[in-house]
Amino acid sequence: MLGGTGSDVGKSVLVAGLCRIFLQDGYQPAPFKAQNMALNSYVTPDGLEIGRAQAVQAEAAGVECMAEMNPVLLKPSGNRTSQVVLNGVPVGNKDAYDYFKKENKEPLRKEVQAAFDRLSAKYNPIVMEGAGSIAELNLRDTDIVNMSMASYADATVILVADIDRGGVFASAYGSIMLQSEEDRRLIKGIIVNKFRGDEKLFETGRKLMEDICGVPVIGVVPYLDDIHIEEEDSVSLMKKSTTHTEDNKINVAVVATPHLSNFTDFDTISRDSRVHLYFTSDPEELKSADVIILPGSKNTISDLRAIRENGCAQGVIEASRCGRTVMGICGGYQMMGEEVDDLDGVEGEITSEQGLGLLPARTVLKGCKTVRRVEFTMNGCDDGGNVINEGYEIHMGETVVSPSAQSLVTKIDGEKDGCLIGDRIMGSYIHGILDNPGVIDLLLKPHAEKKGLPLKGNVEPYHKYKERQYDALAERLRGCLDIDFLYKIMREDSKGGEEE
C-alpha cells in the first residue's frame, strides 16, 4: 500500500508506476483503493462505475478495470452530500455525518474486504492506494481505506511524503508516530515525492528522515512535470491554465463549474498543437474563446444556477450568437437545452431550471443511472460517418431532442445521441468524445480555417500516448526508487518475516 501524509501527495501516479514496473518484471499486478472520493469516474467493460485513477492504474498494469479495484466511490454532489457507488452501482446519497457513523461503516468494511479478496485471488501483487492522510485520528475508528485496510491485507505500507508543499519531515514523522504500535510496524519505507532541484542537496535530509522516523527512505522522486498521467483529484485543476492566449492558436475555454466532473475529457485536445486550452469561471475570459465547452457535472441544476450568477451563462449565449463554437458534454449538454427538470429530487430540492436555450432539447433527471461504454460515428464529420469512435456514458437523466433536429452521434446499435445545430452548436452525453481525432477536427474546423491552421490535427493516438507515458514513468521510478529493496520487504512480509 502507498499511504500518504496528505491529499495530492502523488499516491495515484506512483501506484500506476509501480503497477507498470511489476508488469514489466513478469508479475500480474492490479490496483486497489477501498474508498475513493472523486467526480472523475470511468466505466468498466461490464458497465460498472469506478474512480478514474483505478482505471488508469489498471491500464498501467495491463489489465481491464473492474469494480473490485474501487468498491466504494463517493461522488460529492453539494451540501456535504455524496452519491455512494458500491461495487460499481449507485446505492443512494449520504451526508458526511451519517456516512462516517461507525455503525454505517461496518457493512462497507465487509464489502471492501470481500472485494479485495476477490481481486487478490486473481492478481499478484495488489498495489493498494490509501486516501488522504493515513493519520486522521478522528476517522480511525471508521477507516476502511487506510491502515485498517492495510492491516486486513497484511500489506507492506510505503509512506508517500510531498516535499514540494513543505514540512516534509514533520508530516512524515507525525504520520508514522501517530499510528498505533501495531499499525506502525506495517510501515516499511518512505518515498519523498515531488522533489525539485539537485537530489544531492537532500542526501543529509534523507539520512535525518531515516534517523527520526526509524524507517528507510526507499527513494526520492523528482517533480515529474514532463510525464503526463491522467489525474483524478480536482486539486490538479488548479495547475491548469485559466486565461486565453494571444498567440495564433484556437482558444478553447472549459467553463469551470463548481461540480465539474471528468475533466480528463480534455486531456487529448489539450495536446493538439493548434489549441490553447484553459479553464475559467470568468465571463470576460469567455469573450476571447473561439470554442467554449460546458463540461460534465455531478449537479447540473446547481451548476447551471452558478454560471448564471457569475455571468458565464450569458457569456456562453453571447458567444454562440457571435459565431463561436459551443459544445456541451453530459451535464453540459443538459444545460444547453431548454429546461432541466428534477421532479424526483435526484439532485436536490430544486425541481426545475431553465436551460441556456442553445439546443432544442429538454432533460428529465431520473434516479436510474446510465453507465456504459459506447462506440459511435459522428454526424457532420468529413469521414462520412465511416470511422468508429469510442467513449462512455455516466449520467442520471434522459434528454429528448426535437424530432426536426439533427443528432450529433449515431451509436453502433443505431441509437441517436446529442444534437448538432449548424457546425458550431453541439452537445452529447458521451464522455471521452474528444479523445477521438475526427471529433476534435470537427470541433476546430471553422476556427482552423479562419486562423490558417491545419484542418487535421497531429495528436498521437490516445492509447499509444498513454502507454508511452506509463513506460516513461516506470523508467523514471526505476532510476530513483530502490526497487530491489521494495521486492525484498514485500517478500519478507509475504513469508512472515523470512525472505524468499
Secondary structure, 3 states (H helix, E strand, C coil): CEEEECCCCCHHHHHHHHHHHHHHCCCECEEECCEEECCCEEECCCCCEEEHHHHHHHHHHCCCCCHHHCCEEEEEEECCEEEEEECCEEEEEEEHHHHCCHHHHHHHHHHHHHHHHHHHCCCECEEEECCCECCCHHHHHHCCCCHHHHHHHCCCEEEEEECCCCCHHHHHHHHHHCCCHHHHCCEEEEEEEEECCCHHHHHHHHHHHHHHHCCCEEEEEECCCCCCCCCCCHHHHHHCCCCCCCCCCEEEEEECCCCEECHHHHHHHHCCCCEEEEEECCHHHHCCCCEEEECEECCHHHHHHHHHHCCHHHHHHHHHHCCCEEEEECHHHHHHCCEEECCCCCCCCCCEEECCCCCCEEEEEEEEEEEEEEEEEECCCCCCCCCCEEEEEEEEEEEEECCCCECCEEECCCCEECEEECCCEEEECCECHHHCHHHHHHHHHHHHHHHCCCCCCCCCCHHHHHHHHHHHHHHHHHHHECHHHHHHHHHHHHCCCCCC
